[in-house]
Amino acid sequence: MAVDLPTELWLRITHFVSDNDLFRLIGVNRLFFDLVTDRRYRQLIIDDDRPAALVNKITRIENDPMVAARVKSLCIHPKAVRSACIRSAKGGEKNVIRPAKHPNWPDVFQRRSQTHSIEEDVWLADRLLSALSKLTSIEEYIVDWKRGLEGERHFCVPLLTAVCGPTLVRDLTSITLHMTIGQMSDSIFDVTGLDKLQELSLNFTCGDLHFGPWEARYALEKMSAFINHVALTLQSLSISSIGHMDFSILYTNLTYFPRLHHLALLVPCDPKHVVDPTGFHQFLKAHFKTLQHVHFSPQYCCPQSALPPDTMTTNEWMDQCFGGGIQLHNLQHLDLGLNILGSGGKRVMLATQRFGDIVSSLATLTIIGCVIALDDLALLLGPFSNSKGGSAPRKLVLEVHVLSANVLDFLADKLPCLERLDLTYRWIGDSKTGSTSELETAFVEDMKGRTYFHWKLWEIVLRCSRQNDDARWPCQQAIIRCIPGLSSGKGARL
């Protein structure tokens, strides 16, 4: 067993090391020291609501310019910053007017701080803003303000506006926001100077009982204007929400993104939440050449039985969304997600089933979420099956709750041209009676009588999500023996 040598012994060893090797060792040591220092300070996370902790981070940036130069990622929790400022103010005099001095504060907030006593310690926030303005190498900016309250808006919104000064945003390549859409539109959507932005991830909720259709329309219009502002450089766009609003306003106002190759949509997608599908259709059609990776996971929000009488039928709506000859010819990777975020509805939403119709050829199809019922798997893979004229992906990444012979039969029948399979399962056996060991033994016996001659599979990765899967080896070996392309075992990873 390796034992750390005492420092005195290392010093004696250096007497026997040649000068060239010793000098080289110094260079390597400095290199590793720089790498360790870069990794230690590459991400600054402000999430501690203790005033002393916030002051310590501010002081470190103020006193050491090399620390500020090494920070590449900034993550702010506005709720924690506000709490730290409130606790700091409680330790001083009561009802003291603290005028905001940092120039990045919005004018309205500056005027209010000059005439009114503010609950938060504005001077501590000033120090924070001054310290953040010294971060000249920020490439990633993250705001984590989930479940933001209305009472936090008066301080947190001006704070976020002030943070996004010209010095911080000029080199940004990635922005990730977790906020309510109202707070998002007020604090970040007016930021300019994002000339290098490549990745944008917007994760929002309504979060306000008073947030009605007009407020949603206004916020979505501001969101689309903000996204359009970075259209020339944007390569990856992700939008996630389970908020009840008409997203057709967003799609209608979006422009063309010449470099967009990754798109993730985790939002409700049905006649009630995209009332006019024209914009959604045109957006997909405009990017049929640029998109290479799409993650599509429409989530459930509310029952479709509440549709107005004059609304088009669901089938008509689907045809307008995915019809009209759309084909994403250059799409290589497609992630189809199950309904997980929305509480209610079917596991496989209708829009998820239809998305496969606009894909002509895929390198990888990934199913996000655990498939429980074989019927759900049939809905997901239906557009890619030979029986329906589809084109099978070369690789399938799938997780099933129960791995049975019926699942393998289905995959071999519907996707005979599949070349690579990454399959995760939790249990083995399709019977509801018997112990776990009995079901696994029955599965091995059942697989002995099967051979998938027409399955072109040459690589398979099998994983069990249970750590105590004692029967993993015999069950997985039984699967491999049924697939001629894997009989040698060279393409199997267990």
LINTA-V63328 format. One record per backbone hydrogen bond with DSSP energy under -0.5 kcal/mol. NH is the residue of the N-H (numbers start at 1). CO is the residue of the C=O. Records with the same first field share a line. If there is no record, write none. Layout:
BEGIN
NH->CO + CO
END
This chain:
BEGIN
10->6
11->7
12->8
13->9
14->10
15->12
16->13
17->14
22->18
23->19
24->20
25->21
26->22
27->23
28->24
29->25
30->26
31->27
32->28
33->29
34->30
35->31
36->32
37->33
38->34
39->35
40->36
41->37
42->38
44->73
45->43
46->44 + 75
47->45
49->47
51->49
54->50
55->51
56->52
57->53
58->54
59->55
60->56
61->57
62->58
63->59
64->60
67->64
68->64
69->65
70->66 + 67
71->67 + 68
72->42
73->42
74->140
75->44
76->142
77->46
78->76
80->77
81->77
82->78
83->79
84->80
85->81
86->82
87->83
88->84
89->85
90->86
91->87 + 88
92->89
96->93
98->96
99->97
105->102
110->106
111->107
112->108
113->109
114->110
115->111 + 112
116->112
118->116
121->85
122->120
125->121
126->122
127->123
128->124
129->125
130->126
131->127
132->128
133->129
134->131
135->132
136->134
139->72
140->72
141->174
142->74
143->176
144->76
145->143 + 178
148->145
152->149
153->149 + 150
155->152
156->152
157->153
158->153
159->155
160->156
161->157
162->158
163->159
164->160
165->163
169->165
170->166
172->169
173->139
174->139
175->199
176->141
177->201
178->143
179->203
181->205
184->180
185->181
186->182
187->183
188->184
189->184
191->188
195->193
197->194
198->173
199->173
200->236
201->175
202->238
203->177 + 201
204->202 + 240
205->179
211->208
212->210
216->212
217->213
218->214
219->215
220->216
221->217
222->218
223->219
224->220
225->221
226->222
227->223
228->224
229->225
230->226 + 227
231->228
233->230
234->230
235->198
236->198
237->262
238->200
239->264
240->202
241->266
245->243
247->245 + 273
249->246
250->247
251->247
252->248
253->249
254->250 + 251
258->256
259->231
260->257
261->235 + 259
262->235
263->293
264->237
265->295
266->239 + 264
273->270
274->270
277->275
279->276
281->277
282->278
283->279
284->280
285->281
286->282
287->283 + 284
288->285
291->287
292->261
293->261
294->333
295->263
296->294 + 335
297->265 + 295
306->303
307->304
311->308
317->313
318->314
319->315
320->316
321->317
322->318
323->319
326->323
328->358
329->327
330->288
331->328
332->292
333->292
334->364
335->294
336->334 + 366
337->296 + 335
338->368
339->347
340->338
344->342
349->347
352->349
353->349
354->350
355->351
356->352
357->354
358->355
359->356
360->328
363->332
364->332
365->395
366->334
367->397
368->336 + 366
369->367
371->369 + 399
377->373
378->374
379->375
380->376
381->377
382->378
384->381
385->381 + 382
386->414
388->385
389->386
390->385
392->390
394->362
395->363
396->420
397->365
398->396 + 422
400->424
401->371
403->427
404->402
408->404
409->405
410->406
411->407
412->408
413->409
414->410
415->411
418->415
419->394
420->394
421->459
422->396
423->421 + 461
424->398
425->463
426->400 + 401
427->401
429->403
439->435
440->436
441->437
442->438
443->439
444->440
445->441
446->442
447->443
448->444
449->445 + 446
450->447
452->482
453->451
455->452
456->416 + 454
458->419
459->419
460->491
461->421
462->493
463->423
465->425
467->465
469->466
470->468
472->469
475->471
476->472
477->473
478->474
479->475
480->476
481->477
482->478 + 479
483->480
484->482
486->483
487->484
489->486
492->489
493->460
END
